[in-house]
Amino acid sequence: MNILFIEDDPMNRRVVKDMLDVAGATMAEASWAEEGLAMLDAESFDVVLVDLRMPGMDGFETIRRIRARGDAKGELPIIVVTADTAVDLRERCLAIGADDVLFKPVAMDALFDSIGRVLAIRGGGGMIL
């Protein structure tokens, strides 16, 4: 399984990468939204993890741009990973096309459950964590 994590904080990327390593998944890292969108153009991924608060383009716009694609990559499972705990945040994320929302700090079992759930719902192949 190949996962793209778009997150500006290197420590958050490291923690999630260490978790995914345990499951044998690979993770590509993008430090900002534009970099992540370019990586999505160039490589194949099974899941996209995206933070909401990043310099430049935020996670909301990143999700909108992924969903606006006219190809299969526009249908990739997207899981928001955020420290924002606004009351309506989950609903806002789901309304723009996210498949799930995880709140930082992310627990390994919550990450694996979320990835497995969104892959099962979207009918994705490959390993379910």
DSSP file with accessible surface (Angstrom, degrees, kcal/mol):
  #  RESIDUE AA STRUCTURE BP1 BP2  ACC     N-H-->O    O-->H-N    N-H-->O    O-->H-N    TCO  KAPPA ALPHA  PHI   PSI    X-CA   Y-CA   Z-CA
    1    1 A M              0   0   40      0, 0.0    25,-2.9     0, 0.0     2,-0.5   0.000 360.0 360.0 360.0 136.1    0.0    0.0    0.0
    2    2 A N  E     -a   26   0A  38     23,-0.2    44,-3.5    25,-0.1    45,-1.0  -0.966 360.0-172.4-118.8 122.2    1.3    3.4   -0.9
    3    3 A I  E     -ab  27  47A   0     23,-2.6    25,-2.9    -2,-0.5     2,-0.5  -0.927  14.6-149.2-119.6 137.4    0.1    6.4    1.0
    4    4 A L  E     -ab  28  48A   0     43,-2.3    45,-3.5    -2,-0.4     2,-0.6  -0.915  11.8-166.0-103.4 126.9    0.6   10.1    0.4
    5    5 A F  E     -ab  29  49A   0     23,-2.6    25,-2.5    -2,-0.5     2,-0.8  -0.956   3.8-165.4-115.5 115.3    0.7   12.4    3.5
    6    6 A I  E     +ab  30  50A   1     43,-2.9    45,-2.5    -2,-0.6     2,-0.3  -0.874  35.3 136.6-100.4 105.8    0.4   16.1    2.8
    7    7 A E        -     0   0    1     23,-2.5    47,-0.1    -2,-0.8     6,-0.1  -0.966  47.7-150.4-156.6 129.2    1.5   17.7    6.1
    8    8 A D  S    S+     0   0   61     -2,-0.3    23,-0.1    45,-0.3    -1,-0.1   0.736  77.9  83.5 -79.8 -20.1    3.8   20.7    6.8
    9    9 A D     >  -     0   0   63      1,-0.2     4,-2.0     2,-0.0     5,-0.2  -0.731  63.9-158.1 -89.6 115.9    5.0   19.5   10.2
   10   10 A P  H  > S+     0   0   83      0, 0.0     4,-2.3     0, 0.0    -1,-0.2   0.836  91.7  55.6 -62.9 -31.8    7.9   17.1    9.8
   11   11 A M  H  > S+     0   0  124      2,-0.2     4,-2.4     1,-0.2     5,-0.2   0.924 107.2  49.0 -67.7 -41.6    7.4   15.5   13.3
   12   12 A N  H  > S+     0   0   48      1,-0.2     4,-2.1     2,-0.2     5,-0.2   0.908 111.5  50.1 -63.3 -39.8    3.8   14.7   12.4
   13   13 A R  H  X S+     0   0   24     -4,-2.0     4,-2.7     1,-0.2    -2,-0.2   0.919 110.3  50.6 -63.0 -41.7    4.9   13.1    9.2
   14   14 A R  H  X S+     0   0  145     -4,-2.3     4,-2.7     2,-0.2    -2,-0.2   0.918 108.7  50.5 -63.2 -44.1    7.5   11.1   11.0
   15   15 A V  H  X S+     0   0   63     -4,-2.4     4,-1.8     2,-0.2    -1,-0.2   0.943 114.3  43.6 -61.4 -46.4    5.1    9.7   13.6
   16   16 A V  H  X S+     0   0    6     -4,-2.1     4,-2.6     1,-0.2     5,-0.2   0.916 112.2  53.5 -67.5 -39.6    2.6    8.6   10.9
   17   17 A K  H  X S+     0   0   60     -4,-2.7     4,-2.5     1,-0.2    -1,-0.2   0.928 107.2  51.6 -60.5 -43.7    5.4    7.1    8.8
   18   18 A D  H  X S+     0   0   67     -4,-2.7     4,-1.3     1,-0.2    -1,-0.2   0.899 110.8  48.9 -60.2 -39.9    6.6    5.1   11.7
   19   19 A M  H  X S+     0   0   20     -4,-1.8     4,-0.9     1,-0.2     3,-0.3   0.935 112.2  47.1 -64.0 -45.9    3.1    3.8   12.3
   20   20 A L  H  <>S+     0   0    0     -4,-2.6     5,-2.2     1,-0.2     3,-0.4   0.845 104.5  61.3 -68.0 -31.9    2.6    2.8    8.6
   21   21 A D  H ><5S+     0   0   74     -4,-2.5     3,-1.4     1,-0.2    -1,-0.2   0.885  97.4  59.5 -59.1 -37.9    6.1    1.2    8.6
   22   22 A V  H 3<5S+     0   0  104     -4,-1.3    -1,-0.2    -3,-0.3    -2,-0.2   0.875 108.0  45.0 -57.9 -36.8    4.8   -1.3   11.2
   23   23 A A  T 3<5S-     0   0   27     -4,-0.9    -1,-0.3    -3,-0.4    -2,-0.2   0.455 118.0-112.1 -88.2  -1.4    2.0   -2.3    8.8
   24   24 A G  T < 5S+     0   0   60     -3,-1.4    -3,-0.2    -4,-0.4     2,-0.2   0.626  71.4 138.7  80.3  13.3    4.5   -2.6    5.8
   25   25 A A      < -     0   0    3     -5,-2.2     2,-0.3    -6,-0.1    -1,-0.3  -0.567  48.0-131.5 -87.2 155.4    2.9    0.4    4.0
   26   26 A T  E     -a    2   0A  79    -25,-2.9   -23,-2.6    -2,-0.2     2,-0.4  -0.801  18.0-158.5-103.8 150.0    5.0    3.0    2.2
   27   27 A M  E     -a    3   0A  17     -2,-0.3     2,-0.3   -25,-0.2   -23,-0.2  -0.984   7.2-156.8-134.2 125.0    4.4    6.7    2.7
   28   28 A A  E     -a    4   0A  15    -25,-2.9   -23,-2.6    -2,-0.4     2,-0.5  -0.771  21.1-142.0 -92.6 143.7    5.4    9.5    0.4
   29   29 A E  E     -a    5   0A  72     -2,-0.3     2,-0.4   -25,-0.2   -23,-0.2  -0.918  17.6-175.1-115.9 131.6    5.7   12.9    2.2
   30   30 A A  E     -a    6   0A   0    -25,-2.5   -23,-2.5    -2,-0.5     3,-0.1  -0.993  13.4-158.3-121.7 132.5    4.7   16.3    0.9
   31   31 A S  S    S+     0   0   39     -2,-0.4     2,-0.3   -25,-0.2    -1,-0.1   0.592  77.5  17.0 -85.3 -14.5    5.5   19.4    3.0
   32   32 A W  S  > S-     0   0  121      1,-0.1     4,-2.1    22,-0.1     3,-0.2  -0.970  84.3-101.8-153.2 164.9    2.9   21.6    1.4
   33   33 A A  H  > S+     0   0    0     24,-0.5     4,-2.7    22,-0.4     5,-0.2   0.896 115.7  52.1 -60.4 -46.9   -0.3   21.2   -0.7
   34   34 A E  H  > S+     0   0   87      1,-0.2     4,-2.0     2,-0.2    -1,-0.2   0.890 110.2  50.1 -60.3 -39.3    1.2   22.1   -4.1
   35   35 A E  H  > S+     0   0   60      2,-0.2     4,-2.3     1,-0.2    -1,-0.2   0.919 110.7  50.2 -63.3 -43.5    4.0   19.6   -3.6
   36   36 A G  H  X S+     0   0    0     -4,-2.1     4,-2.3     2,-0.2    -2,-0.2   0.912 109.2  50.6 -62.7 -41.5    1.4   16.9   -2.7
   37   37 A L  H  X S+     0   0   25     -4,-2.7     4,-1.7     1,-0.2    -1,-0.2   0.898 110.4  50.2 -65.0 -37.9   -0.7   17.7   -5.8
   38   38 A A  H  X S+     0   0   56     -4,-2.0     4,-1.6    -5,-0.2    -1,-0.2   0.903 110.3  49.9 -66.0 -40.1    2.3   17.4   -8.0
   39   39 A M  H  X S+     0   0   32     -4,-2.3     4,-2.3     1,-0.2    -2,-0.2   0.895 106.8  55.4 -64.8 -37.2    3.2   14.1   -6.4
   40   40 A L  H  < S+     0   0    1     -4,-2.3    -1,-0.2     1,-0.2    -2,-0.2   0.876 107.3  50.3 -63.6 -35.7   -0.3   12.9   -7.0
   41   41 A D  H  < S+     0   0  102     -4,-1.7    -1,-0.2     1,-0.2    -2,-0.2   0.879 117.6  39.4 -65.3 -37.2    0.1   13.7  -10.7
   42   42 A A  H  < S+     0   0   83     -4,-1.6     2,-0.3    -5,-0.1    -2,-0.2   0.706 117.0  37.1 -91.4 -23.2    3.4   11.8  -10.9
   43   43 A E  S  < S-     0   0   81     -4,-2.3     2,-0.4    -5,-0.1     0, 0.0  -0.808  74.6-111.5-129.5 168.5    2.8    8.7   -8.7
   44   44 A S        +     0   0   96     -2,-0.3     2,-0.3   -41,-0.0    -3,-0.1  -0.862  35.1 179.3-102.8 134.5    0.1    6.2   -7.8
   45   45 A F        -     0   0   11     -2,-0.4   -42,-0.2    -5,-0.1     3,-0.1  -0.930  28.9-154.5-131.2 156.2   -1.3    6.1   -4.3
   46   46 A D  S    S+     0   0   56    -44,-3.5     2,-0.3     1,-0.3   -43,-0.2   0.719  84.1  12.0 -96.8 -29.6   -3.9    4.1   -2.5
   47   47 A V  E     -b    3   0A   0    -45,-1.0   -43,-2.3    29,-0.1     2,-0.5  -0.992  62.8-145.7-148.4 147.1   -4.9    6.7    0.1
   48   48 A V  E     -bc   4  78A   0     29,-2.7    31,-2.8    -2,-0.3     2,-0.4  -0.978   9.7-165.5-117.4 126.9   -4.2   10.4    0.7
   49   49 A L  E     -bc   5  79A   0    -45,-3.5   -43,-2.9    -2,-0.5     2,-0.4  -0.920  15.9-175.8-103.7 135.9   -3.8   11.8    4.2
   50   50 A V  E     -bc   6  80A   0     29,-2.2    31,-2.4    -2,-0.4     2,-0.2  -0.996  21.5-142.0-142.0 133.8   -4.0   15.6    4.4
   51   51 A D        -     0   0    7    -45,-2.5    31,-0.2    -2,-0.4     3,-0.1  -0.546  14.0-143.7 -80.4 156.4   -3.6   18.2    7.1
   52   52 A L  S    S+     0   0    3     29,-0.4     7,-2.7    -2,-0.2     2,-0.9   0.851  82.5  59.4 -91.0 -37.5   -6.0   21.2    7.1
   53   53 A R        +     0   0  166      5,-0.2   -45,-0.3     6,-0.1    -1,-0.2  -0.822  66.5 138.4-103.7 104.4   -3.7   24.0    8.2
   54   54 A M        -     0   0   16     -2,-0.9   -22,-0.1     2,-0.2     2,-0.0  -0.964  58.0 -93.7-136.8 154.8   -0.7   24.5    6.0
   55   55 A P  S    S+     0   0   83      0, 0.0   -22,-0.4     0, 0.0     2,-0.4  -0.363  99.9   2.6 -66.0 147.5    1.1   27.5    4.7
   56   56 A G  S    S+     0   0   74    -24,-0.1     2,-0.2   -23,-0.1    -2,-0.2  -0.602 131.2  26.2  77.9-128.5   -0.2   28.6    1.3
   57   57 A M  S    S-     0   0   21     -2,-0.4   -24,-0.5     1,-0.1   -23,-0.1  -0.473  83.4-139.7 -70.8 130.5   -3.0   26.3    0.1
   58   58 A D     >  -     0   0   64     -2,-0.2     4,-2.0    -5,-0.1    -5,-0.2  -0.275  25.7 -99.7 -85.6 175.2   -4.9   24.8    3.0
   59   59 A G  H  > S+     0   0    0     -7,-2.7     4,-2.6     1,-0.2     5,-0.2   0.828 118.5  60.4 -65.5 -32.1   -6.2   21.2    3.3
   60   60 A F  H  > S+     0   0   21     -8,-0.4     4,-2.2     1,-0.2    -1,-0.2   0.955 109.6  41.8 -60.4 -48.5   -9.8   22.2    2.3
   61   61 A E  H  > S+     0   0   64      2,-0.2     4,-2.6     1,-0.2    -2,-0.2   0.875 111.6  56.6 -67.3 -36.2   -8.7   23.5   -1.0
   62   62 A T  H  X S+     0   0    0     -4,-2.0     4,-2.2     2,-0.2    -2,-0.2   0.944 108.6  46.6 -59.3 -46.3   -6.3   20.6   -1.5
   63   63 A I  H  X S+     0   0    0     -4,-2.6     4,-2.8     1,-0.2     5,-0.2   0.929 110.9  52.6 -62.2 -44.8   -9.3   18.2   -1.1
   64   64 A R  H  X S+     0   0  114     -4,-2.2     4,-1.6     1,-0.2    -1,-0.2   0.915 110.1  48.6 -57.3 -43.0  -11.4   20.2   -3.5
   65   65 A R  H  < S+     0   0  125     -4,-2.6     4,-0.5     2,-0.2    -1,-0.2   0.883 111.1  49.2 -67.9 -38.3   -8.7   20.1   -6.1
   66   66 A I  H >< S+     0   0    0     -4,-2.2     3,-1.4     1,-0.2    -2,-0.2   0.948 112.8  47.5 -63.9 -47.0   -8.2   16.4   -5.8
   67   67 A R  H 3< S+     0   0   46     -4,-2.8    -1,-0.2     1,-0.3    -2,-0.2   0.784 105.9  60.0 -66.5 -24.4  -12.0   15.8   -6.0
   68   68 A A  T 3< S+     0   0   83     -4,-1.6    -1,-0.3    -5,-0.2    -2,-0.2   0.579  79.3 113.8 -81.1  -7.5  -12.2   18.1   -9.1
   69   69 A R    <   -     0   0   57     -3,-1.4    -3,-0.0    -4,-0.5    -4,-0.0  -0.283  65.8-140.0 -61.9 150.1   -9.8   15.9  -11.1
   70   70 A G  S    S+     0   0   92      3,-0.0     2,-0.2     4,-0.0    -1,-0.1   0.221  76.0  70.4 -96.3  15.6  -11.3   14.2  -14.1
   71   71 A D  S >  S-     0   0   70      1,-0.0     3,-1.5     0, 0.0     4,-0.2  -0.611 100.8 -85.7-123.9-177.1   -9.4   10.9  -13.5
   72   72 A A  G >  S+     0   0   84      1,-0.3     3,-1.9    -2,-0.2     4,-0.1   0.783 119.1  68.8 -62.7 -27.1   -9.4    8.0  -11.1
   73   73 A K  G >  S+     0   0   43      1,-0.3     3,-1.2     2,-0.2    -1,-0.3   0.772  87.6  67.1 -65.9 -21.3   -7.1    9.9   -8.8
   74   74 A G  G <  S+     0   0    0     -3,-1.5    -1,-0.3     1,-0.2    -2,-0.2   0.644  99.7  51.3 -70.0 -13.3  -10.0   12.2   -8.1
   75   75 A E  G <  S+     0   0  117     -3,-1.9    -1,-0.2    -4,-0.2    -2,-0.2   0.312  79.8 128.8-105.2   4.7  -11.7    9.3   -6.4
   76   76 A L  S <  S-     0   0   22     -3,-1.2   -29,-0.1    -4,-0.1     2,-0.1  -0.294  71.8 -97.4 -58.9 144.7   -8.9    8.3   -4.1
   77   77 A P        -     0   0    9      0, 0.0   -29,-2.7     0, 0.0     2,-0.5  -0.451  41.9-160.3 -62.0 134.4   -9.8    7.9   -0.4
   78   78 A I  E     -c   48   0A   0     19,-0.3    21,-3.3   -31,-0.2    22,-1.1  -0.987   9.1-172.1-123.2 125.9   -8.9   11.1    1.5
   79   79 A I  E     -cd  49 100A   0    -31,-2.8   -29,-2.2    -2,-0.5     2,-0.3  -0.976  17.2-140.4-118.5 123.0   -8.4   11.1    5.3
   80   80 A V  E     -cd  50 101A   0     20,-2.6    22,-3.2    -2,-0.5     2,-0.5  -0.660  12.7-166.9 -79.6 135.6   -8.0   14.4    7.0
   81   81 A V  E     + d   0 102A   3    -31,-2.4   -29,-0.4    -2,-0.3     2,-0.3  -0.970  27.7 154.1-123.9 110.0   -5.5   14.4    9.9
   82   82 A T  E     - d   0 103A   1     20,-2.5    22,-2.7    -2,-0.5   -31,-0.0  -0.953  52.8-149.7-142.0 156.1   -5.9   17.6   11.9
   83   83 A A  S    S+     0   0   67     -2,-0.3     2,-0.3    20,-0.2    -1,-0.1   0.481  71.9 109.5 -96.0  -9.2   -5.4   19.2   15.3
   84   84 A D        -     0   0   27      1,-0.1    -2,-0.1     5,-0.0    20,-0.1  -0.516  44.7-177.2 -70.0 128.0   -8.4   21.5   14.6
   85   85 A T        +     0   0  112     -2,-0.3    -1,-0.1    18,-0.1    18,-0.0   0.001  19.0 156.3-118.9  29.4  -11.3   20.5   16.9
   86   86 A A    >   -     0   0   37      1,-0.1     3,-1.6     2,-0.1     4,-0.4  -0.242  52.2-117.6 -55.4 144.4  -14.0   22.9   15.7
   87   87 A V  T 3  S+     0   0  147      1,-0.3     3,-0.3     2,-0.1     4,-0.2   0.880 111.3  35.5 -55.5 -43.1  -17.5   21.5   16.4
   88   88 A D  T 3> S+     0   0   78      1,-0.2     4,-2.3     2,-0.1    -1,-0.3   0.303  86.3 107.5 -97.4  12.1  -18.5   21.3   12.7
   89   89 A L  H <> S+     0   0    0     -3,-1.6     4,-2.7     1,-0.2     5,-0.2   0.914  76.0  51.0 -60.6 -48.0  -15.2   20.3   11.3
   90   90 A R  H  > S+     0   0   91     -4,-0.4     4,-2.6    -3,-0.3     5,-0.2   0.943 112.5  47.1 -55.9 -47.4  -16.0   16.7   10.6
   91   91 A E  H  > S+     0   0  115     -4,-0.2     4,-2.3     1,-0.2    -1,-0.2   0.890 111.7  50.7 -63.3 -41.2  -19.1   17.7    8.7
   92   92 A R  H  X S+     0   0  100     -4,-2.3     4,-1.2     2,-0.2    -1,-0.2   0.914 112.0  47.5 -63.0 -42.2  -17.3   20.4    6.7
   93   93 A C  H  <>S+     0   0    0     -4,-2.7     5,-2.5     1,-0.2     4,-0.5   0.929 113.4  46.7 -65.7 -45.4  -14.6   17.9    5.7
   94   94 A L  H ><5S+     0   0   76     -4,-2.6     3,-1.1    -5,-0.2    -1,-0.2   0.890 107.4  58.9 -64.5 -36.2  -17.0   15.2    4.6
   95   95 A A  H 3<5S+     0   0   85     -4,-2.3    -1,-0.2     1,-0.3    -2,-0.2   0.809 106.7  46.6 -64.9 -29.4  -19.1   17.8    2.7
   96   96 A I  T 3<5S-     0   0   37     -4,-1.2    -1,-0.3    -3,-0.4    -2,-0.2   0.461 133.3 -82.8 -94.2  -0.6  -16.1   18.7    0.5
   97   97 A G  T < 5S+     0   0   20     -3,-1.1   -19,-0.3    -4,-0.5    -3,-0.2   0.451  77.6 141.0 121.1  -0.5  -15.1   15.1   -0.2
   98   98 A A      < -     0   0    6     -5,-2.5    -1,-0.3    -6,-0.2   -19,-0.2  -0.446  39.8-151.1 -69.2 149.3  -13.0   13.8    2.6
   99   99 A D  S    S-     0   0   41    -21,-3.3     2,-0.3     1,-0.3   -20,-0.2   0.712  72.4  -5.3 -91.9 -26.2  -13.8   10.2    3.5
  100  100 A D  E     -d   79   0A   9    -22,-1.1   -20,-2.6    -7,-0.1     2,-0.4  -0.978  59.3-136.3-160.5 165.0  -12.8   10.4    7.2
  101  101 A V  E     -d   80   0A   2     -2,-0.3     2,-0.4   -22,-0.2   -20,-0.2  -0.998  14.7-171.0-133.9 128.0  -11.3   12.8    9.8
  102  102 A L  E     -d   81   0A  17    -22,-3.2   -20,-2.5    -2,-0.4     2,-0.4  -0.946  16.1-139.0-115.9 143.0   -8.7   11.9   12.4
  103  103 A F  E     -d   82   0A  80     -2,-0.4   -20,-0.2   -22,-0.2   -18,-0.1  -0.837  35.6 -80.4-106.8 137.2   -7.7   14.2   15.2
  104  104 A K  S    S+     0   0   46    -22,-2.7     2,-0.1    -2,-0.4     3,-0.0  -0.532 110.8  51.3 -76.0 145.9   -4.1   14.6   16.3
  105  105 A P  S    S-     0   0  129      0, 0.0     2,-0.4     0, 0.0    -2,-0.2   0.458  88.8-153.0 -73.9 137.5   -2.4   13.1   18.1
  106  106 A V        -     0   0   21     -2,-0.1     2,-0.3    -4,-0.1    -2,-0.1  -0.660   3.1-140.8 -84.3 129.8   -3.4   10.1   16.0
  107  107 A A     >  -     0   0   50     -2,-0.4     4,-2.3     1,-0.1     5,-0.2  -0.642  18.6-122.8 -85.9 146.9   -3.4    6.7   17.6
  108  108 A M  H  > S+     0   0   74     -2,-0.3     4,-2.7     1,-0.2     5,-0.2   0.913 111.3  49.8 -57.6 -45.2   -2.1    3.8   15.5
  109  109 A D  H  > S+     0   0  105      1,-0.2     4,-2.6     2,-0.2    -1,-0.2   0.896 110.3  50.6 -65.1 -36.2   -5.3    1.7   15.8
  110  110 A A  H  > S+     0   0   35      2,-0.2     4,-2.4     1,-0.2    -1,-0.2   0.913 111.7  48.5 -66.1 -40.2   -7.4    4.7   14.8
  111  111 A L  H  X S+     0   0    1     -4,-2.3     4,-2.5     2,-0.2     5,-0.2   0.955 114.4  44.3 -63.5 -49.6   -5.2    5.3   11.7
  112  112 A F  H  X S+     0   0   32     -4,-2.7     4,-2.6     1,-0.2     5,-0.2   0.905 113.8  50.5 -63.7 -42.3   -5.3    1.7   10.6
  113  113 A D  H  X S+     0   0   95     -4,-2.6     4,-2.6    -5,-0.2    -1,-0.2   0.923 111.5  48.5 -61.3 -43.6   -9.1    1.5   11.3
  114  114 A S  H  X S+     0   0    0     -4,-2.4     4,-2.8    -5,-0.2     5,-0.3   0.936 112.4  47.2 -64.0 -46.4   -9.8    4.6    9.2
  115  115 A I  H  X S+     0   0    0     -4,-2.5     4,-2.3     1,-0.2     5,-0.2   0.946 114.5  47.3 -61.4 -46.4   -7.6    3.4    6.3
  116  116 A G  H  X S+     0   0    9     -4,-2.6     4,-2.2    -5,-0.2    -1,-0.2   0.919 113.1  49.2 -60.9 -42.1   -9.3    0.0    6.3
  117  117 A R  H  X S+     0   0  115     -4,-2.6     4,-2.5    -5,-0.2     5,-0.2   0.937 112.3  45.4 -65.4 -47.6  -12.8    1.5    6.6
  118  118 A V  H  X S+     0   0    3     -4,-2.8     4,-2.4     1,-0.2     6,-0.3   0.876 113.3  50.6 -69.4 -33.5  -12.4    4.0    3.7
  119  119 A L  H  X>S+     0   0    3     -4,-2.3     5,-2.4    -5,-0.3     4,-0.6   0.913 111.4  48.5 -67.1 -39.7  -10.8    1.4    1.5
  120  120 A A  H ><5S+     0   0   66     -4,-2.2     3,-0.5    -5,-0.2    -2,-0.2   0.920 113.5  47.0 -65.8 -41.3  -13.6   -1.0    2.2
  121  121 A I  H 3<5S+     0   0  128     -4,-2.5    -2,-0.2     1,-0.2    -1,-0.2   0.913 116.2  43.3 -66.7 -42.0  -16.2    1.6    1.5
  122  122 A R  H 3<5S-     0   0   86     -4,-2.4    -1,-0.2    -5,-0.2    -2,-0.2   0.484 111.2-120.0 -83.6  -3.4  -14.6    2.8   -1.8
  123  123 A G  T <<5 +     0   0   64     -4,-0.6    -3,-0.2    -3,-0.5    -4,-0.1   0.769  50.5 172.2  72.6  24.3  -13.9   -0.8   -2.9
  124  124 A G      < -     0   0   32     -5,-2.4    -1,-0.2    -6,-0.3   -78,-0.0  -0.372  22.7-138.6 -69.1 144.1  -10.2   -0.2   -3.0
  125  125 A G        +     0   0   56     -2,-0.1    -1,-0.1   -79,-0.0     2,-0.0  -0.122  57.9  59.5 -84.4-170.1   -7.9   -3.2   -3.5
  126  126 A G  S    S-     0   0   67      2,-0.1     2,-0.1  -125,-0.1     0, 0.0  -0.186  95.8 -18.4  83.1-174.4   -4.7   -3.9   -1.8
  127  127 A M        -     0   0   77      1,-0.0     2,-0.6    -2,-0.0    -8,-0.0  -0.382  52.3-150.4 -70.8 135.7   -3.9   -4.4    1.8
  128  128 A I              0   0   88     -2,-0.1   -12,-0.1    -9,-0.0   -16,-0.1  -0.950 360.0 360.0-104.7 123.6   -6.3   -3.2    4.4
  129  129 A L              0   0   43     -2,-0.6   -13,-0.2   -17,-0.2  -109,-0.0  -0.319 360.0 360.0 -69.4 360.0   -4.5   -2.3    7.6
